[in-house]
């Protein structure tokens, strides 16, 4: 997906994020503003944002953060020369949000899997059996048509060879076969099959 604060559509129109004072999403043609959408950020403040364009250029994501480890997004449909609001998430706890559409753009995936290390065993939570685990972000899935959002937490169970300083990229890298998510985790790639359970458990070697 195209990403930034200044995106150019295939027909030459431009979509801009202007957030020096008020937060505005603009559509411009030949450097003239033809549409302006004012945006009110959720309570929690505004630390910055970016725009992402779906491959078909039918949808626009405005991804924003509070500056306090909170991320949110709004989804718009690009209709003629205006932005039609479809969904606004509010803020979720997390950092380093990334986004991916299903091949038919019927679902939007948001991953909040940024590193929060180092991961010290003494700081881990415990499950019902007293086994330590780390809650490591989540994947949120928006059904674009129904506008329903499902949230799926990651629980990581450390192994005997666990490295406390483990760190690295964490996001959804791609979808294959229409139902297989490829997740880049600090210890390597993991694959998940849709639909996802509410809690996703990893036990890296």
Backbone torsions as a table, in degrees:
resi	resn	phi	psi	omega
1	UNK	NA	144.1	171.9
2	UNK	-67.8	141.3	-177.6
3	UNK	-143.0	142.1	176.9
4	UNK	155.6	-167.8	176.6
5	UNK	-103.0	-1.0	-180.0
6	UNK	-144.5	103.8	-176.6
7	UNK	-113.6	142.3	178.6
8	UNK	-112.9	124.7	178.2
9	UNK	-77.9	165.6	-177.5
10	UNK	-61.5	-29.3	-178.7
11	UNK	-87.7	5.7	176.3
12	UNK	96.5	-14.7	175.7
13	UNK	-65.6	156.7	-177.7
14	UNK	-122.2	145.4	172.3
15	UNK	-118.7	126.6	-174.4
16	UNK	-125.1	145.5	169.8
17	UNK	-101.8	123.4	177.5
18	UNK	-120.1	114.5	-175.2
19	UNK	-137.8	29.0	178.2
20	UNK	-65.9	-42.4	176.9
21	UNK	-121.8	-86.5	171.7
22	UNK	-78.1	161.4	178.0
23	UNK	-98.2	117.5	-177.8
24	UNK	-129.9	138.6	169.7
25	UNK	-106.8	122.2	-172.7
26	UNK	-116.0	143.0	167.3
27	UNK	-112.5	127.9	-177.0
28	UNK	-123.1	147.5	173.9
29	UNK	-131.6	124.8	-177.8
30	UNK	53.2	41.6	176.1
31	UNK	68.0	13.9	175.1
32	UNK	-109.9	136.4	178.7
33	UNK	-72.8	122.3	178.7
34	UNK	-112.5	-9.3	177.5
35	UNK	-158.4	139.8	178.7
36	UNK	-135.1	127.7	179.4
37	UNK	-117.7	109.8	176.8
38	UNK	-74.5	141.6	-177.0
39	UNK	-122.9	129.3	175.8
40	UNK	-102.6	117.8	-176.6
41	UNK	-73.9	147.0	175.5
42	UNK	-60.0	157.9	176.6
43	UNK	-58.2	139.0	-175.3
44	UNK	130.0	-12.1	176.9
45	UNK	94.0	176.9	-177.0
46	UNK	-136.3	119.0	179.7
47	UNK	-104.9	-7.8	-179.5
48	UNK	145.1	172.7	-178.9
49	UNK	-163.4	174.1	177.9
50	UNK	-150.0	159.9	179.1
51	UNK	-108.2	143.6	174.9
52	UNK	-132.2	135.4	-176.5
53	UNK	-108.5	129.5	179.2
54	UNK	-66.5	155.9	-177.4
55	UNK	-55.2	-34.9	-179.3
56	UNK	-81.1	-9.1	-174.4
57	UNK	64.0	25.0	176.7
58	UNK	-90.0	-26.7	-175.4
59	UNK	-126.2	149.1	175.6
60	UNK	-125.6	131.2	174.1
61	UNK	-104.6	130.4	169.0
62	UNK	-107.5	107.4	-179.6
63	UNK	-99.1	130.2	-175.3
64	UNK	-139.9	162.2	-179.2
65	UNK	-140.9	158.5	-176.4
66	UNK	-88.6	-21.5	-171.5
67	UNK	91.3	2.1	179.9
68	UNK	-126.9	44.3	179.9
69	UNK	59.2	43.6	175.2
70	UNK	-132.9	136.7	-179.4
71	UNK	-130.3	146.4	176.3
72	UNK	-147.3	172.1	177.4
73	UNK	-152.4	155.5	170.7
74	UNK	-125.1	140.4	179.1
75	UNK	-112.2	132.1	178.8
76	UNK	-123.6	149.8	167.8
77	UNK	-98.6	133.4	178.3
78	UNK	-87.8	110.3	-175.0
79	UNK	-124.3	113.7	-173.2
80	UNK	56.2	-117.6	179.7
81	UNK	-120.5	45.0	175.4
82	UNK	-145.0	164.0	178.9
83	UNK	-108.8	120.3	-179.6
84	UNK	-99.4	114.7	179.9
85	UNK	-64.5	130.5	178.3
86	UNK	-111.4	-37.3	-174.3
87	UNK	-161.6	142.5	171.7
88	UNK	-132.8	128.8	-171.7
89	UNK	-84.1	-26.5	-163.8
90	UNK	74.3	-173.0	-176.8
91	UNK	-91.4	139.7	169.8
92	UNK	-116.8	149.9	175.1
93	UNK	-71.1	131.7	178.7
94	UNK	152.3	173.9	179.4
95	UNK	-140.7	157.2	174.4
96	UNK	66.7	45.7	-179.4
97	UNK	-62.4	140.3	172.1
98	UNK	-133.0	160.1	-171.5
99	UNK	-135.5	149.2	178.5
100	UNK	-153.1	134.1	174.4
101	UNK	-92.6	148.0	167.1
102	UNK	-63.4	162.1	-175.3
103	UNK	-55.8	-37.5	-179.5
104	UNK	-92.2	4.8	179.5
105	UNK	61.4	23.1	176.9
106	UNK	-81.3	-19.1	179.0
107	UNK	-133.4	142.4	175.7
108	UNK	-116.6	129.6	-179.8
109	UNK	-107.0	130.2	173.3
110	UNK	-115.8	123.4	176.1
111	UNK	-107.2	133.5	174.7
112	UNK	-120.5	75.9	-171.8
113	UNK	-124.1	28.6	-179.6
114	UNK	-66.0	153.8	-177.2
115	UNK	-68.7	137.8	175.3
116	UNK	-123.3	18.2	-174.0
117	UNK	-67.0	175.7	1.8
118	UNK	-71.1	154.7	-175.2
119	UNK	-103.3	91.1	-179.5
120	UNK	-86.9	133.3	-177.1
121	UNK	-55.7	-38.0	-177.8
122	UNK	-66.0	-16.1	179.0
123	UNK	-95.3	-3.0	-177.0
124	UNK	-72.0	154.5	171.5
125	UNK	-80.2	-178.5	177.4
126	UNK	-133.3	138.5	177.2
127	UNK	-81.5	-172.2	-175.9
128	UNK	-63.3	-21.9	179.5
129	UNK	-97.3	6.5	178.4
130	UNK	81.0	12.3	-179.8
131	UNK	-86.1	130.8	-177.6
132	UNK	-71.3	143.8	175.7
133	UNK	-151.9	158.9	175.1
134	UNK	-108.5	134.7	170.3
135	UNK	-85.7	112.8	-170.6
136	UNK	-117.1	76.3	173.5
137	UNK	70.6	-162.9	-175.2
138	UNK	-160.6	164.4	169.1
139	UNK	-117.6	129.4	177.3
140	UNK	-111.7	135.1	-175.6
141	UNK	-121.8	120.6	178.7
142	UNK	-102.5	122.5	169.7
143	UNK	-79.5	108.0	-171.3
144	UNK	-62.2	-37.9	-177.3
145	UNK	-72.2	-48.3	-177.4
146	UNK	-84.7	-15.6	-177.9
147	UNK	63.6	28.0	176.7
148	UNK	-97.5	135.8	-178.6
149	UNK	-113.4	130.4	174.1
150	UNK	-112.9	143.8	-176.5
151	UNK	-117.4	138.6	-173.3
152	UNK	-136.1	111.4	-177.7
153	UNK	-83.2	149.3	174.3
154	UNK	-102.8	125.9	172.0
155	UNK	-113.8	124.3	-177.4
156	UNK	-111.7	121.9	180.0
157	UNK	-98.3	116.8	-178.1
158	UNK	-69.7	144.4	177.9
159	UNK	-92.4	179.0	179.4
160	UNK	-66.7	-22.2	-179.3
161	UNK	-102.3	21.4	-176.3
162	UNK	-57.7	134.9	176.7
163	UNK	-101.9	116.4	-173.7
164	UNK	-64.7	-26.5	-178.1
165	UNK	-91.9	16.2	-176.8
166	UNK	-55.9	137.1	-178.5
167	UNK	-158.5	161.3	179.1
168	UNK	154.5	-178.2	-177.5
169	UNK	-69.8	146.3	179.2
170	UNK	-144.9	106.4	176.4
171	UNK	-167.2	173.0	174.1
172	UNK	-81.9	117.2	-175.3
173	UNK	-88.0	-33.6	-179.3
174	UNK	-171.1	169.2	173.7
175	UNK	-122.3	133.9	176.0
176	UNK	-127.5	150.2	177.3
177	UNK	66.0	9.0	179.3
178	UNK	80.2	-14.7	-176.2
179	UNK	-142.1	11.0	-179.3
180	UNK	-117.4	117.6	177.8
181	UNK	-93.1	133.2	175.6
182	UNK	-103.7	117.6	-173.9
183	UNK	-110.7	121.9	173.6
184	UNK	-83.3	116.2	178.6
185	UNK	-116.3	163.4	-177.3
186	UNK	-56.5	-29.9	-177.7
187	UNK	-95.5	0.9	179.4
188	UNK	135.4	-178.1	-177.6
189	UNK	-79.7	139.6	172.0
190	UNK	-121.0	152.4	175.6
191	UNK	-120.9	142.7	179.0
192	UNK	-129.6	144.1	179.5
193	UNK	-106.6	131.3	176.4
194	UNK	-74.5	149.4	-4.0
195	UNK	-75.0	154.6	-176.7
196	UNK	-90.4	145.9	171.8
197	UNK	-71.8	165.1	179.1
198	UNK	-63.0	-38.9	177.5
199	UNK	-117.8	125.6	-178.7
200	UNK	-106.7	124.9	-175.3
201	UNK	-107.0	130.9	174.5
202	UNK	-120.0	139.6	175.5
203	UNK	-130.6	75.1	-177.6
204	UNK	-62.7	147.7	178.8
205	UNK	-70.1	NA	NA
